[in-house]
Amino acid sequence: MRLLVHQVNVPLTYDDPTILQRVSRKIGCDPDCLANPKIVRRSLDARARNPEPVYALTVEVDFNLPTLPPSATSPAVEIMTDPTEDEHLSTRLRSLSETGVRPVVVGAGPAGLMAAYKLAIAGARPLLIERGDDAEGRGPKVAQFWNDGILDPESNVLYGEGGAGLFSDGKLTARSKERGRIRDFMQLLHACGAHENVLIDAEPHVGSDALLTIVPRLRERIIAAGGEVRFRSRLEAIISEAGQLRAIVVNGQEIACTHCVLAVGHSARDVYEMLAERGVALQPKPFAVGVRLEIPQSAIDRAQYGRFAGSPLLGAASFRLTRREEDGVRSCYSFCMCPGGKVISCSSEPGLLTTNGMSYSKRSLPLGNAAFLVPVGPSDYPEHAIPSLAGVEFQRKLERDAFAAAGGGYKVPAARLVDFLAKVISPTLPEGGSCPYAVPVEFRNILPEFVTHTLERAIPPMLNELYGVKVKDAVLYAPETRSSSPLWITRNPEGDSVNTRGLYPAGEGAGYAGGIVSSAIDGMRAAENLLKTL
Ligand SMILES: Cc1cc2nc3c(=O)[nH]c(=O)nc-3n(C[C@H](O)[C@H](O)[C@H](O)COP(=O)(O)OP(=O)(O)OC[C@H]3O[C@@H](n4cnc5c(N)ncnc54)[C@H](O)[C@@H]3O)c2cc1C
């Protein structure tokens, strides 16, 4: 029989015999009764109270006796059943080449790429259109933006193959319970060149440099399976009749289309406006805005790993901090932590600017950063003729004010945390910050008072939780405005728009996902839903 054994603690330098020995202890059997261990999950436990850092593994292993010892009946040991086909797996295998219907996927971010891949391997020959350049072509555009302040509004940090996830931290955090789809996604990434750690780590990370080679290989697979990919192809309009999608307009040309996965991400505000004009159902959604905070990675490592800090086996440490609402001050939480990474500027519209964080696969840069966000909702911003677009206008205002406050040229507004708290602006920023095009700015000219007030009250006690991290070492960058979508494109339980049949909004832009993994699996789900109707 094959067993699944959880919570198998091993030293960081483990090998198969060590794993078998630890599993045998857990089960209460001789190591000789066990064979063929396979790690299916691995999480690091480097808490200072441990005698040494360990990995907690979940391991599959063959057990060569007919029955388990009584000591092995805890929930930590499961007998594995034969794998049955998941529903999504059987959908994937349905061949659709006979139908002659060609679905279109709009957007080549994680959601669109995975939707197109699913449709392609099912035989549906999808057309994938993307407004920006291919991954290879994006690099020079992004370098030009960061170095010279020249924005290509169609191909930039947020637009182009790989979507917003390409120049990102590339952490593949998955909070969803959809294990089948997550496993399929990780296996595909691995097949396209991601390190095998993505198959087992509880919090896998790939890094922007690795994504630049993985994404083109994924595109090649879509094409090899019968899909077509067109870059520099922007969806301008959709045409529907009697609540059914009939066609789309791409670069001025009408394309007949009754089934479309719309995976445009939440930066595509022009698409939201076009959908609103055409009466597609949208709903306002709460989101969050704030700042990005940068501190020395060595201090984060010491706070998290204690005396184990500096071990080359541990990698750069991460953190998650939250502060509850109190005394009229809103809640605040850290988001999208990028260990050993850098702070970057992003824009997809001329004269607007937002911040974010990214890292490379080694996460070896000297500073770590994370967003510190304050929740906002429709009651916080001015009304709009189309209520679902009020949040979009609110984001735009903060981004426009940030661009202006930093003097244009897509420089990033920044402030030492101590200056922000004391409401002063130093003429310079500390040497060695990760964002060379940052300039000192008063954030109260950019962010609303309720946000700056919350950040003033929340950040110092939150940093206190990271023992040894000093307020004086922290630098803030602003504004963080695009942590999640400000609206939902309302969907039926079958996954298409509630009033435009055949239009399948997917990923972060639809408002139903946030992050690379959840967007990717939402794209897969959209493709499966679409396939059911063909
Ligand atoms: C700098 C940065 C770092 C991040 N780091 C992480 C991280 O470490 N981990 C994580 O999980 N998440 C991270 N995120 C968030 C993550 O990237 C997004 O959640 C994810 O990319 C959303 O996927 P998506 O496919 O829904 O949308 P997107 O990735 O936004 O992709 C949408 C695509 O649609 C295209 N498009 C838009 N409009 C049109 C149109 N009209 N016609 C044709 N194409 C169009 C765009 O060009 C884009 O390529 C980061 C984001 C940024 C910006």
The ligand as an SDF file (V2000), in Angstrom:
LIG
                    3D

 53 58  0  0  0  0  0  0  0  0999 V2000
    5.1440   44.1400   -9.7480 C   0  0  0  0  0  0  0  0  0  0  0  0
    4.1530   43.0770   -9.3640 C   0  0  0  0  0  0  0  0  0  0  0  0
    4.5470   42.0560   -8.5260 C   0  0  0  0  0  0  0  0  0  0  0  0
    3.6520   41.0330   -8.2070 C   0  0  0  0  0  0  0  0  0  0  0  0
    4.1040   39.9810   -7.4590 N   0  0  0  0  0  0  0  0  0  0  0  0
    3.2920   38.9200   -7.2760 C   0  0  0  0  0  0  0  0  0  0  0  0
    3.7590   37.7470   -6.6340 C   0  0  0  0  0  0  0  0  0  0  0  0
    4.9180   37.6470   -6.2550 O   0  0  0  0  0  0  0  0  0  0  0  0
    2.9060   36.7220   -6.4480 N   0  0  0  0  0  0  0  0  0  0  0  0
    1.6150   36.7880   -6.8630 C   0  0  0  0  0  0  0  0  0  0  0  0
    0.8780   35.8210   -6.6750 O   0  0  0  0  0  0  0  0  0  0  0  0
    1.1370   37.8810   -7.4790 N   0  0  0  0  0  0  0  0  0  0  0  0
    1.9360   38.9350   -7.7050 C   0  0  0  0  0  0  0  0  0  0  0  0
    1.4660   40.0300   -8.3580 N   0  0  0  0  0  0  0  0  0  0  0  0
    0.0660   40.0240   -8.8010 C   0  0  0  0  0  0  0  0  0  0  0  0
   -0.0830   39.1290  -10.0310 C   0  0  0  0  0  0  0  0  0  0  0  0
    0.8710   39.4960  -10.9730 O   0  0  0  0  0  0  0  0  0  0  0  0
   -1.4890   39.2410  -10.5720 C   0  0  0  0  0  0  0  0  0  0  0  0
   -2.3880   38.8530   -9.5610 O   0  0  0  0  0  0  0  0  0  0  0  0
   -1.6870   38.3460  -11.7840 C   0  0  0  0  0  0  0  0  0  0  0  0
   -0.7460   38.6250  -12.7780 O   0  0  0  0  0  0  0  0  0  0  0  0
   -3.0920   38.5280  -12.3420 C   0  0  0  0  0  0  0  0  0  0  0  0
   -3.2240   37.6870  -13.4490 O   0  0  0  0  0  0  0  0  0  0  0  0
   -4.2860   37.9560  -14.6000 P   0  0  0  0  0  0  0  0  0  0  0  0
   -3.9780   37.0190  -15.6850 O   0  0  0  0  0  0  0  0  0  0  0  0
   -5.6520   37.9300  -14.0100 O   0  0  0  0  0  0  0  0  0  0  0  0
   -4.0380   39.4590  -15.0690 O   0  0  0  0  0  0  0  0  0  0  0  0
   -2.7280   40.1590  -15.6190 P   0  0  0  0  0  0  0  0  0  0  0  0
   -1.5190   39.4680  -15.1450 O   0  0  0  0  0  0  0  0  0  0  0  0
   -2.8810   41.5840  -15.3070 O   0  0  0  0  0  0  0  0  0  0  0  0
   -2.7940   39.9210  -17.1940 O   0  0  0  0  0  0  0  0  0  0  0  0
   -3.7410   40.5550  -17.9910 C   0  0  0  0  0  0  0  0  0  0  0  0
   -3.2060   40.6210  -19.4150 C   0  0  0  0  0  0  0  0  0  0  0  0
   -4.2440   41.1240  -20.2540 O   0  0  0  0  0  0  0  0  0  0  0  0
   -3.6730   42.0040  -21.2080 C   0  0  0  0  0  0  0  0  0  0  0  0
   -4.7030   42.9280  -21.6560 N   0  0  0  0  0  0  0  0  0  0  0  0
   -5.2940   43.9200  -20.9470 C   0  0  0  0  0  0  0  0  0  0  0  0
   -6.2010   44.5530  -21.7030 N   0  0  0  0  0  0  0  0  0  0  0  0
   -6.1970   43.9470  -22.9190 C   0  0  0  0  0  0  0  0  0  0  0  0
   -6.9050   44.1910  -24.1100 C   0  0  0  0  0  0  0  0  0  0  0  0
   -7.8060   45.1720  -24.2180 N   0  0  0  0  0  0  0  0  0  0  0  0
   -6.6410   43.4020  -25.1870 N   0  0  0  0  0  0  0  0  0  0  0  0
   -5.6950   42.4100  -25.1060 C   0  0  0  0  0  0  0  0  0  0  0  0
   -4.9800   42.1660  -23.9890 N   0  0  0  0  0  0  0  0  0  0  0  0
   -5.2330   42.9220  -22.8930 C   0  0  0  0  0  0  0  0  0  0  0  0
   -2.5530   42.7080  -20.4470 C   0  0  0  0  0  0  0  0  0  0  0  0
   -1.5840   43.2280  -21.3270 O   0  0  0  0  0  0  0  0  0  0  0  0
   -2.0270   41.5860  -19.5640 C   0  0  0  0  0  0  0  0  0  0  0  0
   -0.9580   40.9140  -20.1680 O   0  0  0  0  0  0  0  0  0  0  0  0
    2.3310   41.0730   -8.6950 C   0  0  0  0  0  0  0  0  0  0  0  0
    1.9190   42.1300   -9.5080 C   0  0  0  0  0  0  0  0  0  0  0  0
    2.8140   43.1280   -9.8500 C   0  0  0  0  0  0  0  0  0  0  0  0
    2.3610   44.2480  -10.7350 C   0  0  0  0  0  0  0  0  0  0  0  0
  1  2  1  0
  2  3  1  0
  2 52  2  0
  3  4  2  0
  4  5  1  0
  4 50  1  0
  5  6  2  0
  6  7  1  0
  6 13  1  0
  7  8  2  0
  7  9  1  0
  9 10  1  0
 10 11  2  0
 10 12  1  0
 12 13  2  0
 13 14  1  0
 14 15  1  0
 14 50  1  0
 15 16  1  0
 16 17  1  0
 16 18  1  0
 18 19  1  0
 18 20  1  0
 20 21  1  0
 20 22  1  0
 22 23  1  0
 23 24  1  0
 24 25  2  0
 24 26  1  0
 24 27  1  0
 27 28  1  0
 28 29  2  0
 28 30  1  0
 28 31  1  0
 31 32  1  0
 32 33  1  0
 33 34  1  0
 33 48  1  0
 34 35  1  0
 35 36  1  0
 35 46  1  0
 36 37  1  0
 36 45  1  0
 37 38  2  0
 38 39  1  0
 39 40  1  0
 39 45  2  0
 40 41  1  0
 40 42  2  0
 42 43  1  0
 43 44  2  0
 44 45  1  0
 46 47  1  0
 46 48  1  0
 48 49  1  0
 50 51  2  0
 51 52  1  0
 52 53  1  0
M  END
$$$$
